[in-house]
């Protein structure tokens, strides 16, 4: 095996995992490289028996960490950043081999992990600075203080094994929370490398914790009465299960970053070269396995045929290959596993059964190494069909569907017709058209002449409807890591009216 999984990390060290499952049977997870299934990356047992110890570690760590001065917490984050910089090549390789994304893309993820430390300190932290109000009432000052929630659980996705969890972890840490990181079981080694960086940065015992395993591990952690913050990135279905587990526990804050069925509108006056470049990224980056991927393209009928022809021709040139292939750098790697491959092909058949035109067929590809490789796919729908399962579903693969429209109101209606509301793009030279879309599209992110994958760490990132629960990530993640404590302060207080209190007898 290429990598070693060292076990769960708690009480300041790695603890080898027990191999007994809930029923006392041997329970292991084995991870193969999705770009070369003959390569076993690692094998690990799941330690259900350690879950309570992991939580106890986070509880103890919180008691110390919350009292540590802010400047000292910031210094620890900077030491962590130094460790990530030192290990960036190792982390990028692990991300590429575990998730299947090309090495160049994995390197951009690690760069985001490094840069996020500065963004958290410089851009997020001011959002939770104490507020002081002089003379809020006669002789009285007011203040608002932001305080940590407590031990927090970060449940990470496979598509950004380090970056998305890192955003939540850093916001939790800088505000005084300890954390438990439960990564996707598909990317356990990438997560371990991140925890190595925290360990080597010298974080106090119990502040940093890692709990590897499957969905059952996440469920047990989520249900623990000692967990006060639950931060999840993943599918709508899992998000709903988390809410079912936590809805009777009013002491928990749950922040969900869920899926999307995102539209990029191509208006009649769009810069087509720009739109082509941006849409190739939006549809096919990470093999379409991003919650912000563009999967619907409402396009003005007057530019439809020419644009679709160009997009089709460019899509046929997309290089799909092993994520660390140095001979011909791939733009797309494989899908993450067999289940994702099967689901992608299932949706291809569904599109055909529902009568949509197949412009470019999505199929499994053969490469030098056996893996979960697929071709990009393009479909055409004459109009929006409300009860179409294909048009409504988040496919999580390299697929997009063109839908013609005649006026911008129709394009907005198509965009708003899905159950999701994460990201949208509008390609137009008309600022009034974009302003109308910005106002009327139900989405947490609406970009002008930029890909739906184009998000900034310095802006909030989150969705509405079934794309989230109004706790956006990125710069705004820090808001979900604290509660507000208000205070009235009267320093020169004097009793002036006891005799005026009705019914009070004074000597």
C-alpha positions as CSV (number, residue, x, y, z in Angstrom):
1,X,0.0,0.0,0.0
2,X,1.2,3.5,-0.8
3,X,0.0,5.3,2.4
4,X,-0.4,4.4,6.1
5,X,-3.5,5.6,8.0
6,X,-2.3,6.2,11.6
7,X,-5.6,6.0,13.3
8,X,-7.8,8.7,15.0
9,X,-6.1,11.8,16.4
10,X,-7.1,12.9,19.8
11,X,-5.4,13.9,23.1
12,X,-2.6,15.3,21.1
13,X,-1.5,12.0,19.3
14,X,-2.6,9.4,16.9
15,X,-4.3,6.3,18.3
16,X,-4.3,3.1,16.4
17,X,-7.8,2.0,15.5
18,X,-9.7,-1.0,16.8
19,X,-11.2,-3.1,14.0
20,X,-14.4,-4.0,15.7
21,X,-17.6,-2.6,14.1
22,X,-21.0,-2.0,15.8
23,X,-21.7,-5.7,16.0
24,X,-18.2,-6.7,16.9
25,X,-17.2,-7.8,13.4
26,X,-14.1,-6.8,11.5
27,X,-14.8,-3.6,9.6
28,X,-12.3,-2.1,7.2
29,X,-12.3,0.5,4.5
30,X,-9.9,0.0,1.6
31,X,-9.2,2.9,-0.8
32,X,-8.1,2.3,-4.4
33,X,-6.8,5.1,-6.6
34,X,-9.8,6.1,-8.9
35,X,-7.3,6.7,-11.7
36,X,-5.6,3.3,-11.3
37,X,-7.7,0.8,-9.4
38,X,-4.8,-1.6,-9.2
39,X,-3.1,0.8,-6.8
40,X,-4.3,0.3,-3.2
41,X,-3.7,3.6,-1.5
42,X,-4.5,2.5,2.0
43,X,-6.6,0.3,4.2
44,X,-7.9,1.2,7.7
45,X,-10.2,-0.2,10.3
46,X,-13.0,2.0,11.7
47,X,-12.8,2.6,15.5
48,X,-16.4,3.1,16.6
49,X,-15.2,2.4,20.2
50,X,-13.0,5.5,20.1
51,X,-15.7,8.0,19.3
52,X,-16.5,8.9,22.9
53,X,-12.8,9.4,23.6
54,X,-12.5,11.7,20.6
55,X,-15.4,13.9,21.9
56,X,-13.9,13.9,25.4
57,X,-10.6,15.1,24.0
58,X,-12.4,18.0,22.2
59,X,-14.3,19.0,25.3
60,X,-11.0,19.2,27.3
61,X,-9.3,21.1,24.5
62,X,-12.1,23.6,24.4
63,X,-11.7,24.4,28.1
64,X,-8.1,25.5,27.5
65,X,-8.3,27.0,24.0
66,X,-11.3,29.3,24.7
67,X,-9.2,31.1,27.3
68,X,-6.1,31.5,25.2
69,X,-5.6,35.1,24.1
70,X,-6.5,35.9,20.5
71,X,-3.0,36.8,19.5
72,X,-1.7,33.4,20.7
73,X,-4.5,31.6,18.7
74,X,-3.4,33.6,15.6
75,X,0.2,32.6,16.1
76,X,-0.8,28.9,16.2
77,X,-2.7,29.4,12.9
78,X,0.4,31.0,11.3
79,X,2.6,28.0,12.4
80,X,0.0,25.7,10.9
81,X,0.3,27.7,7.6
82,X,4.1,27.2,7.7
83,X,3.6,23.4,8.0
84,X,1.2,23.3,5.1
85,X,3.7,25.3,2.9
86,X,6.4,22.7,3.8
87,X,4.1,19.8,3.0
88,X,2.3,21.3,0.0
89,X,3.6,18.8,-2.6
90,X,2.8,15.8,-0.5
91,X,-0.7,17.1,0.2
92,X,-1.3,17.9,-3.5
93,X,-0.2,14.4,-4.6
94,X,-2.5,12.8,-2.0
95,X,-5.5,14.9,-3.1
96,X,-4.9,13.9,-6.7
97,X,-4.5,10.2,-6.1
98,X,-7.4,9.9,-3.6
99,X,-10.0,12.2,-5.3
100,X,-9.0,11.8,-8.9
101,X,-8.6,15.5,-9.6
102,X,-5.6,16.4,-11.8
103,X,-2.4,17.3,-9.9
104,X,-2.4,20.9,-11.2
105,X,-5.9,21.3,-9.7
106,X,-4.9,19.7,-6.5
107,X,-2.1,22.2,-6.2
108,X,-4.5,25.0,-6.5
109,X,-6.5,23.5,-3.7
110,X,-3.5,23.4,-1.4
111,X,-2.7,27.0,-2.4
112,X,-6.2,27.9,-1.1
113,X,-5.6,26.1,2.1
114,X,-2.4,28.2,2.6
115,X,-4.1,31.5,1.6
116,X,-7.1,30.8,3.8
117,X,-5.1,31.5,7.0
118,X,-4.5,35.1,5.9
119,X,-8.1,35.5,4.8
120,X,-9.4,34.2,8.1
121,X,-7.2,36.6,10.1
122,X,-7.6,39.7,7.9
123,X,-11.1,39.4,6.5
124,X,-13.2,37.0,8.6
125,X,-12.0,38.0,12.1
126,X,-13.2,41.6,11.9
127,X,-16.8,40.3,11.4
128,X,-16.8,39.1,15.0
129,X,-14.9,42.0,16.7
130,X,-16.5,43.3,19.9
131,X,-19.0,46.1,19.5
132,X,-19.1,49.0,22.0
133,X,-22.0,51.5,22.1
134,X,-21.5,54.6,24.3
135,X,-24.5,56.0,26.1
136,X,-26.9,53.4,24.8
137,X,-29.1,54.7,27.6
138,X,-28.6,57.5,30.2
139,X,-25.4,56.7,32.1
140,X,-25.2,53.3,30.5
141,X,-22.9,51.8,27.8
142,X,-23.7,48.7,25.7
143,X,-21.5,46.1,24.2
144,X,-21.7,42.9,22.1
145,X,-19.2,40.1,22.6
146,X,-18.8,37.1,20.3
147,X,-18.1,33.9,22.1
148,X,-17.2,30.4,20.8
149,X,-19.9,27.7,20.6
150,X,-17.8,24.9,22.0
151,X,-16.5,21.6,20.6
152,X,-17.4,21.6,16.9
153,X,-17.7,18.9,14.3
154,X,-16.5,19.4,10.7
155,X,-17.7,16.8,8.2
156,X,-15.8,17.2,5.0
157,X,-16.5,16.2,1.4
158,X,-14.3,14.2,-1.1
159,X,-14.2,16.8,-3.9
160,X,-12.2,19.3,-1.8
161,X,-10.6,17.1,0.8
162,X,-8.7,19.9,2.5
163,X,-9.9,23.3,1.3
164,X,-13.5,23.3,2.4
165,X,-12.9,21.7,5.8
166,X,-9.9,24.0,6.3
167,X,-12.2,27.0,5.9
168,X,-14.5,25.7,8.6
169,X,-11.7,24.6,10.9
170,X,-9.8,27.9,10.8
171,X,-12.9,29.9,11.6
172,X,-13.7,27.6,14.5
173,X,-10.2,27.8,15.9
174,X,-9.6,31.5,15.6
175,X,-12.9,32.1,17.6
176,X,-11.9,29.8,20.4
177,X,-13.5,26.5,19.5
178,X,-11.9,23.1,19.5
179,X,-12.8,20.8,16.6
180,X,-13.2,17.2,15.4
181,X,-12.6,16.6,11.7
182,X,-14.5,13.7,10.2
183,X,-13.4,13.6,6.5
184,X,-15.0,11.7,3.7
185,X,-13.8,8.1,3.9
186,X,-12.6,8.4,0.3
187,X,-9.9,10.9,1.2
188,X,-8.6,9.8,4.6
189,X,-4.9,10.3,3.9
190,X,-5.3,13.9,2.6
191,X,-7.1,14.7,5.9
192,X,-4.4,13.0,7.9
193,X,-1.7,15.1,6.3
194,X,-3.7,18.2,7.3
195,X,-3.9,17.1,10.9
196,X,-0.1,16.4,10.7
197,X,0.4,20.1,10.0
198,X,-1.7,21.0,13.1
199,X,0.2,18.6,15.2
200,X,3.6,19.8,14.1
201,X,2.5,23.4,14.6
202,X,2.3,22.5,18.3
203,X,-1.5,22.9,18.9
204,X,-2.4,22.2,22.6
205,X,-3.8,18.8,23.4
206,X,-7.4,18.2,22.6
207,X,-7.9,21.3,20.4
208,X,-7.3,19.4,17.2
209,X,-9.0,16.0,16.7
210,X,-9.5,13.7,13.7
211,X,-12.1,10.8,13.6
212,X,-11.8,8.6,10.5
213,X,-14.6,6.4,9.3
214,X,-17.9,6.0,7.5
215,X,-21.3,7.6,7.8
216,X,-22.1,5.8,11.0
217,X,-19.1,7.6,12.6
218,X,-20.4,10.9,11.5
219,X,-23.9,10.1,12.8
220,X,-22.7,9.2,16.2
221,X,-20.5,12.3,16.5
222,X,-23.4,14.5,15.3
223,X,-25.7,13.1,18.0
224,X,-23.2,13.7,20.8
225,X,-24.6,16.1,23.4
226,X,-21.1,17.7,23.8
227,X,-20.9,18.8,20.2
228,X,-22.1,22.4,19.9
229,X,-21.3,23.2,16.2
230,X,-21.9,20.9,13.2
231,X,-20.5,22.1,9.9
232,X,-21.2,19.9,6.9
233,X,-20.4,20.1,3.2
234,X,-22.0,17.5,1.0
235,X,-25.3,16.2,-0.5
236,X,-28.8,17.4,0.3
237,X,-29.8,13.9,1.4
238,X,-27.0,13.7,4.1
239,X,-27.8,17.3,5.2
240,X,-31.4,16.3,5.8
241,X,-30.2,13.3,7.9
242,X,-28.0,15.6,10.0
243,X,-31.1,17.8,10.6
244,X,-33.1,14.8,11.7
245,X,-30.4,13.8,14.2
246,X,-30.0,17.3,15.6
247,X,-33.4,19.0,15.4
248,X,-34.3,18.4,19.0
249,X,-31.0,19.6,20.4
250,X,-31.4,23.4,20.7
251,X,-27.8,23.7,21.9
252,X,-26.3,22.9,18.5
253,X,-25.7,25.3,15.6
254,X,-25.8,23.4,12.3
255,X,-24.4,25.0,9.2
256,X,-25.0,23.1,5.9
257,X,-23.3,23.6,2.6
258,X,-25.3,21.4,0.2
259,X,-25.7,20.7,-3.5
260,X,-26.6,22.7,-6.6
261,X,-28.2,22.5,-10.0
262,X,-26.6,25.6,-11.4
263,X,-27.5,27.6,-14.5
264,X,-25.2,29.8,-16.6
265,X,-27.4,32.1,-18.8
266,X,-26.0,33.0,-22.2
267,X,-27.8,36.2,-23.4
268,X,-27.9,37.4,-27.0
269,X,-25.2,40.0,-26.5
270,X,-22.8,37.7,-24.6
271,X,-19.0,37.7,-25.3
272,X,-19.1,34.2,-26.7
273,X,-15.3,33.6,-26.5
274,X,-15.4,34.5,-22.8
275,X,-18.5,32.5,-22.2
276,X,-17.0,29.4,-23.9
277,X,-13.8,29.6,-21.8
278,X,-15.7,30.1,-18.5
279,X,-18.3,27.4,-19.2
280,X,-15.7,24.7,-20.1
281,X,-14.3,25.3,-16.6
282,X,-17.8,25.5,-15.0
283,X,-19.0,22.3,-16.5
284,X,-15.9,20.1,-16.4
285,X,-13.6,21.1,-13.6
286,X,-13.2,18.3,-11.1
287,X,-15.0,16.1,-13.6
288,X,-18.2,18.1,-12.8
289,X,-18.0,17.0,-9.2
290,X,-18.4,20.4,-7.7
291,X,-21.5,21.7,-6.0
292,X,-21.1,24.9,-8.1
293,X,-20.7,23.1,-11.5
294,X,-22.9,24.4,-14.3
295,X,-25.3,21.8,-15.4
296,X,-28.0,23.9,-17.1
297,X,-27.3,26.5,-19.8
298,X,-30.3,28.7,-20.7
299,X,-29.2,30.2,-24.0
300,X,-30.8,32.9,-26.2
301,X,-32.2,31.3,-29.3
302,X,-30.5,33.8,-31.6
303,X,-27.0,32.6,-30.6
304,X,-27.8,29.1,-29.7
305,X,-26.7,27.1,-32.8
306,X,-23.3,28.7,-33.3
307,X,-22.5,28.7,-29.6
308,X,-23.5,25.0,-29.1
309,X,-21.4,24.0,-32.1
310,X,-18.3,25.7,-30.7
311,X,-18.9,24.3,-27.2
312,X,-19.3,20.8,-28.5
313,X,-16.1,21.0,-30.6
314,X,-14.1,22.3,-27.6
315,X,-15.6,19.7,-25.3
316,X,-14.4,16.9,-27.6
317,X,-10.8,18.2,-27.1
318,X,-10.9,17.9,-23.3
319,X,-8.1,15.6,-22.1
320,X,-9.2,13.0,-19.7
321,X,-6.5,10.9,-18.1
322,X,-4.7,9.9,-14.9
323,X,-4.5,12.7,-12.4
324,X,-0.7,12.6,-12.1
325,X,0.1,12.0,-15.8
326,X,3.0,14.2,-16.7
327,X,3.1,13.3,-20.4
328,X,-0.1,15.1,-21.4
329,X,-1.6,17.1,-18.6
330,X,-5.3,16.2,-18.2
331,X,-8.0,18.8,-17.7
332,X,-10.2,16.1,-16.2
333,X,-9.4,13.1,-14.1
334,X,-11.6,10.2,-13.3
335,X,-14.8,10.2,-11.2
336,X,-14.2,9.4,-7.6
337,X,-15.4,5.8,-7.4
338,X,-17.5,3.1,-9.0
339,X,-20.7,4.4,-7.5
340,X,-20.2,7.8,-9.1
341,X,-19.4,6.1,-12.4
342,X,-22.6,4.0,-12.3
343,X,-24.7,7.0,-11.4
344,X,-23.3,9.1,-14.2
345,X,-24.1,6.4,-16.8
346,X,-27.5,5.9,-15.2
347,X,-28.3,9.6,-15.8
348,X,-27.1,9.3,-19.4
349,X,-29.8,6.6,-19.9
350,X,-32.3,8.6,-18.1
351,X,-31.8,11.6,-20.5
352,X,-32.4,9.3,-23.4
353,X,-35.6,7.8,-21.9
354,X,-36.9,11.3,-21.2
355,X,-36.4,12.3,-24.8
356,X,-33.6,14.8,-24.6
357,X,-31.3,15.2,-27.6
358,X,-27.8,13.8,-27.0
359,X,-25.2,16.2,-28.5
360,X,-22.2,14.5,-26.9
361,X,-22.5,11.1,-25.4
362,X,-21.3,10.5,-21.9
363,X,-19.6,7.1,-21.8
364,X,-16.9,5.2,-19.8
365,X,-13.4,5.6,-21.2
366,X,-10.5,3.3,-21.4
367,X,-7.1,4.6,-20.5
368,X,-3.6,3.1,-19.8
369,X,-4.6,2.4,-16.3
370,X,-8.0,1.0,-15.3
371,X,-10.1,3.7,-13.5
372,X,-13.4,5.5,-13.4
373,X,-12.9,7.6,-16.5
374,X,-15.8,9.1,-18.4
375,X,-16.3,11.5,-21.3
376,X,-18.0,14.9,-20.9
377,X,-21.6,14.9,-22.1
378,X,-23.9,17.5,-23.6
379,X,-27.7,17.4,-23.9
380,X,-30.3,19.7,-25.5
381,X,-33.8,20.3,-24.2
382,X,-36.4,22.1,-26.4
383,X,-37.9,23.6,-23.2
384,X,-37.9,23.3,-19.5
385,X,-39.9,20.3,-18.2
386,X,-40.9,20.7,-14.6
387,X,-41.3,17.0,-13.8
388,X,-38.1,15.9,-15.6
389,X,-35.9,13.9,-13.1
390,X,-32.9,14.5,-15.4
391,X,-33.2,18.2,-15.5
392,X,-33.9,18.5,-11.8
393,X,-31.2,16.2,-10.4
394,X,-27.7,17.1,-9.3
395,X,-25.8,14.7,-11.5
396,X,-22.3,15.4,-10.0
397,X,-20.5,14.5,-13.2
398,X,-19.3,16.3,-16.4
399,X,-22.7,17.0,-17.9
400,X,-24.6,20.1,-19.1
401,X,-27.9,20.7,-20.9
402,X,-28.7,23.6,-23.2
403,X,-32.2,25.1,-23.0
404,X,-33.2,27.9,-25.4
405,X,-35.1,31.0,-24.4
406,X,-36.5,34.1,-26.1
407,X,-36.5,36.7,-23.3
408,X,-34.5,37.1,-20.1
409,X,-37.6,36.6,-17.9
410,X,-37.8,33.1,-19.4
411,X,-34.1,32.4,-18.6
412,X,-34.6,33.6,-15.0
413,X,-37.7,31.3,-14.7
414,X,-35.7,28.3,-15.9
415,X,-32.9,29.1,-13.4
416,X,-35.3,29.4,-10.5
417,X,-37.2,26.2,-11.4
418,X,-34.9,23.7,-9.6
419,X,-35.0,22.8,-5.9
420,X,-31.5,24.3,-5.5
421,X,-30.2,27.8,-5.2
422,X,-26.4,27.8,-4.9
423,X,-24.8,29.5,-7.9
424,X,-25.7,31.1,-11.2
425,X,-23.8,32.9,-14.0
426,X,-25.1,35.5,-16.4
427,X,-23.1,36.3,-19.6
428,X,-24.3,39.6,-21.0
429,X,-22.9,43.1,-22.0
430,X,-26.1,44.7,-20.7
431,X,-25.7,45.8,-17.1
432,X,-29.5,46.2,-16.7
433,X,-30.0,42.6,-17.7
434,X,-27.5,41.5,-15.1
435,X,-29.0,43.7,-12.5
436,X,-32.4,42.2,-13.1
437,X,-30.9,38.7,-12.8
438,X,-29.1,39.6,-9.7
439,X,-32.3,40.8,-8.2
440,X,-34.6,38.0,-9.3
441,X,-32.5,34.8,-9.4
442,X,-32.9,32.8,-6.2
443,X,-29.3,31.9,-5.5
444,X,-26.6,32.6,-3.0
445,X,-24.1,33.4,-5.7
446,X,-24.9,35.2,-9.0
447,X,-21.9,36.0,-11.2
448,X,-21.6,38.4,-14.1
449,X,-19.5,37.1,-17.0
450,X,-17.8,34.6,-14.6
451,X,-18.1,30.9,-14.1
452,X,-20.4,29.5,-11.4
453,X,-17.2,28.0,-10.1
454,X,-15.8,31.4,-9.6
455,X,-16.1,32.2,-5.9
456,X,-14.0,34.4,-3.8
457,X,-12.7,33.5,-0.3
458,X,-13.4,37.1,0.7
459,X,-17.1,36.9,0.0
460,X,-19.8,34.7,1.6
461,X,-20.4,31.4,-0.1
462,X,-23.6,29.5,0.4
463,X,-27.0,28.7,-1.0
464,X,-30.7,28.9,-0.4
465,X,-33.6,26.5,-0.9
466,X,-32.1,23.0,-0.8
467,X,-28.5,24.3,-1.2
468,X,-28.0,25.2,2.4
469,X,-29.6,26.6,5.6
470,X,-28.6,30.3,5.5
471,X,-25.1,29.8,7.1
472,X,-22.7,30.6,4.2
473,X,-19.1,29.6,4.2
474,X,-16.0,31.4,3.0
475,X,-15.5,34.7,4.7
476,X,-18.8,34.4,6.5
477,X,-18.1,31.0,8.0
478,X,-16.9,32.6,11.1
479,X,-20.4,33.9,11.8
480,X,-21.6,30.3,12.5
481,X,-18.7,29.6,14.9
482,X,-19.8,32.1,17.6
483,X,-22.8,33.3,19.6
484,X,-23.5,36.9,20.6
485,X,-23.4,37.9,24.2
486,X,-24.9,41.4,25.0
487,X,-24.1,43.5,28.0
488,X,-25.4,46.7,29.6
489,X,-22.7,48.5,31.7
490,X,-23.4,51.3,34.2
491,X,-20.1,52.0,36.0
492,X,-21.3,54.9,38.3
493,X,-24.6,53.3,39.2
494,X,-26.5,54.9,42.1
495,X,-29.9,53.9,43.6
496,X,-32.2,56.9,43.1
497,X,-35.7,55.7,43.4
498,X,-36.3,52.8,45.8
499,X,-39.1,54.8,47.5
500,X,-40.9,55.1,44.2
501,X,-41.2,51.3,43.7
502,X,-44.9,50.5,44.2
503,X,-45.6,48.4,47.3
504,X,-42.1,48.6,48.8
505,X,-42.0,49.6,52.4
506,X,-38.8,51.3,53.5
507,X,-37.5,51.7,57.1
